[in-house]
Amino acid sequence: MPDTLHANRSSNVDDDPIRSHGPSVLVAYATHYGSTKGIAERIAAVMRDAGLRVSLRSADPDLAAGAYHAVVFGSPVFDQRWLPAGDAFVARNREALAQRPVWLFSVGTFGDRKRVVGRLMRREPRNIGEVLGAIGPREYRVFAGVIERSQWPAPSRLLYHLLGGRLGDHRDWADIDGWARAIAAQLRVDTGSTTDAAGGRRP
């Protein structure tokens, strides 16, 4: 689970006046059981700690990516597809997403750092090639999620175990934190600014 610092900083909008000078970043997510929401919350918290102004939102029909300078978006993968809400968000905002810095992530059974199967994870969802080609994100990652017995039918659990998978929370918070910090660093370079430890900006 996220540590106390990050868990206490999951409000939708960062209104800190010191941080409000930076670019506005949307961290949006589609979620089913809550695993992807937890990852999105963590990414938003880390980016806020880096001095960015972040809005954390679920992929609701009225969410417009064009209102933000940059976007981080993620969805879990079920049956080799993003959730319908995730697909709809990307389709609805495709033009806006193609015009600004974007980072995408999926949440699946294994992460893209897993030996052997990690490369296969990057092929999901099935339309990810089309999405990447249309939007041109800075990066696409796949993170492992939470795997519970009640969420999977027996044949799927058997295959998962044969591939070396185990039930439980497999979210790699260190990897997720590192990715979020790298995004924040890229955005600070884009805007020609850095942020000191107290949250103030330096030219």
C-alpha positions as CSV (number, residue, x, y, z in Angstrom):
1,M,0.0,0.0,0.0
2,P,1.2,3.6,-0.5
3,D,3.0,5.1,2.5
4,T,1.3,7.7,4.8
5,L,2.9,10.7,3.1
6,H,1.5,9.8,-0.3
7,A,-1.8,8.4,1.0
8,N,-2.6,11.7,2.6
9,R,-2.0,13.7,-0.6
10,S,-4.6,12.2,-2.9
11,S,-7.0,15.2,-3.2
12,N,-8.2,15.9,-6.8
13,V,-6.5,19.3,-7.2
14,D,-3.4,20.7,-5.7
15,D,-4.2,24.3,-4.7
16,D,-0.8,25.1,-3.1
17,P,-0.1,28.6,-4.4
18,I,3.7,27.9,-4.5
19,R,3.1,25.0,-6.9
20,S,0.4,26.6,-9.0
21,H,3.1,28.3,-11.2
22,G,4.0,25.1,-12.9
23,P,2.3,23.3,-15.7
24,S,-1.1,21.7,-15.0
25,V,-0.9,17.9,-15.2
26,L,-3.9,15.6,-15.4
27,V,-3.4,12.2,-13.9
28,A,-6.5,10.3,-15.1
29,Y,-7.4,6.6,-14.7
30,A,-10.1,4.0,-15.4
31,T,-10.4,1.4,-12.6
32,H,-12.5,-1.7,-11.8
33,Y,-11.3,-3.1,-8.5
34,G,-9.2,-0.1,-7.4
35,S,-5.7,-1.3,-8.2
36,T,-5.2,1.2,-11.0
37,K,-6.7,4.0,-9.0
38,G,-4.1,3.3,-6.3
39,I,-1.3,3.6,-8.9
40,A,-2.7,6.8,-10.2
41,E,-2.9,8.3,-6.7
42,R,0.7,7.4,-6.1
43,I,1.8,9.0,-9.4
44,A,-0.1,12.1,-8.6
45,A,1.4,12.3,-5.1
46,V,5.0,11.9,-6.3
47,M,4.5,14.5,-9.0
48,R,3.1,16.9,-6.4
49,D,6.1,16.3,-4.2
50,A,8.2,17.3,-7.2
51,G,6.5,20.7,-7.3
52,L,3.9,20.2,-10.1
53,R,0.3,21.2,-10.1
54,V,-1.7,18.0,-10.5
55,S,-5.3,17.1,-10.9
56,L,-6.2,13.5,-10.2
57,R,-9.4,12.4,-12.0
58,S,-11.3,9.3,-13.0
59,A,-12.0,8.9,-16.7
60,D,-15.5,10.4,-16.6
61,P,-17.3,11.3,-19.8
62,D,-17.0,15.0,-19.0
63,L,-13.2,14.9,-18.5
64,A,-11.4,17.1,-21.1
65,A,-7.7,16.5,-21.6
66,G,-7.4,19.8,-23.5
67,A,-7.7,21.7,-20.2
68,Y,-4.3,20.6,-19.1
69,H,-0.7,21.1,-20.2
70,A,0.2,17.4,-19.9
71,V,-1.6,14.1,-19.2
72,V,-0.8,10.8,-17.5
73,F,-3.4,8.1,-18.1
74,G,-3.8,4.5,-17.2
75,S,-6.3,1.7,-17.3
76,P,-6.3,-2.0,-16.2
77,V,-6.4,-4.6,-18.9
78,F,-9.2,-7.2,-18.9
79,D,-9.6,-9.7,-21.7
80,Q,-6.8,-8.0,-23.6
81,R,-8.6,-4.6,-23.6
82,W,-8.6,-1.5,-21.6
83,L,-11.8,-0.9,-19.7
84,P,-14.6,0.7,-21.8
85,A,-14.2,4.0,-19.8
86,G,-10.5,4.0,-20.7
87,D,-11.0,3.4,-24.4
88,A,-13.7,6.1,-24.4
89,F,-11.5,8.6,-22.7
90,V,-8.7,8.1,-25.3
91,A,-11.1,8.2,-28.2
92,R,-12.9,11.3,-27.0
93,N,-9.7,13.2,-26.3
94,R,-7.4,11.7,-29.1
95,E,-6.8,15.1,-30.8
96,A,-5.9,16.9,-27.5
97,L,-3.7,14.0,-26.4
98,A,-1.8,14.1,-29.6
99,Q,-1.0,17.8,-29.1
100,R,0.6,17.7,-25.6
101,P,3.0,15.6,-23.6
102,V,1.3,12.3,-22.6
103,W,2.4,9.2,-20.7
104,L,0.3,6.1,-20.8
105,F,0.2,3.0,-18.6
106,S,-1.7,-0.2,-18.3
107,V,-2.1,-2.4,-15.2
108,G,-2.0,-6.2,-15.8
109,T,-1.2,-9.5,-14.4
110,F,2.5,-8.9,-14.8
111,G,4.6,-5.8,-15.3
112,D,6.7,-5.0,-18.3
113,R,9.9,-5.7,-16.2
114,K,8.9,-9.3,-15.7
115,R,11.3,-11.8,-17.3
116,V,10.1,-13.3,-20.6
117,V,6.5,-12.3,-20.2
118,G,7.3,-8.6,-19.7
119,R,7.6,-8.1,-23.4
120,L,4.3,-9.8,-24.1
121,M,2.6,-7.4,-21.5
122,R,3.5,-4.5,-23.7
123,R,1.3,-5.9,-26.5
124,E,-1.8,-5.3,-24.5
125,P,-4.4,-3.9,-24.8
126,R,-4.9,-5.3,-28.3
127,N,-5.3,-1.9,-29.8
128,I,-2.3,-0.4,-28.0
129,G,-0.3,-0.1,-31.3
130,E,-3.0,2.0,-32.8
131,V,-3.2,4.2,-29.7
132,L,0.5,4.7,-29.5
133,G,0.6,5.6,-33.2
134,A,-2.2,8.1,-33.0
135,I,-1.2,9.9,-29.8
136,G,2.6,9.5,-29.8
137,P,3.1,9.4,-26.0
138,R,6.4,10.1,-24.4
139,E,6.4,6.6,-22.9
140,Y,4.1,3.6,-22.3
141,R,4.5,1.3,-19.3
142,V,2.8,-1.8,-17.9
143,F,2.6,-2.2,-14.2
144,A,1.6,-5.4,-12.3
145,G,-1.6,-5.0,-10.2
146,V,-3.4,-6.7,-7.5
147,I,-4.5,-10.3,-8.2
148,E,-7.2,-11.7,-6.0
149,R,-8.7,-15.2,-6.2
150,S,-12.3,-14.0,-6.4
151,Q,-11.6,-11.9,-9.5
152,W,-10.4,-14.8,-11.7
153,P,-12.1,-18.0,-12.9
154,A,-10.3,-21.2,-12.1
155,P,-8.8,-21.8,-15.6
156,S,-7.3,-18.3,-15.7
157,R,-5.8,-18.8,-12.2
158,L,-4.2,-22.0,-13.3
159,L,-2.6,-20.4,-16.4
160,Y,-1.5,-17.5,-14.2
161,H,0.2,-19.9,-11.8
162,L,1.8,-21.9,-14.6
163,L,3.4,-18.6,-15.8
164,G,4.9,-18.0,-12.4
165,G,2.2,-15.7,-11.0
166,R,1.0,-15.6,-7.4
167,L,-2.0,-14.0,-5.8
168,G,-1.6,-10.7,-3.9
169,D,-0.6,-7.1,-4.4
170,H,2.3,-7.0,-7.0
171,R,2.4,-3.2,-7.5
172,D,6.1,-2.2,-7.5
173,W,5.9,1.1,-5.7
174,A,9.6,1.9,-6.2
175,D,9.3,1.4,-10.0
176,I,6.1,3.5,-10.1
177,D,7.7,6.3,-8.0
178,G,10.7,6.3,-10.2
179,W,8.6,6.6,-13.3
180,A,6.6,9.5,-11.8
181,R,9.7,11.4,-10.8
182,A,11.1,11.0,-14.3
183,I,7.9,12.4,-15.8
184,A,8.1,15.4,-13.4
185,A,11.7,16.0,-14.4
186,Q,10.9,16.0,-18.1
187,L,8.1,18.5,-17.5
188,R,10.4,20.8,-15.6
189,V,12.9,20.6,-18.4
190,D,10.0,21.4,-20.9
191,T,9.1,24.5,-19.0
192,G,12.7,25.6,-18.4
193,S,12.4,25.5,-14.6
194,T,13.5,23.4,-11.6
195,T,12.0,23.1,-8.2
196,D,13.9,23.3,-4.9
197,A,13.3,21.0,-1.9
198,A,10.8,23.5,-0.4
199,G,8.6,23.5,-3.5
200,G,9.8,26.9,-4.9
201,R,10.7,27.3,-8.5
202,R,14.2,28.3,-9.8
203,P,14.9,29.5,-13.3
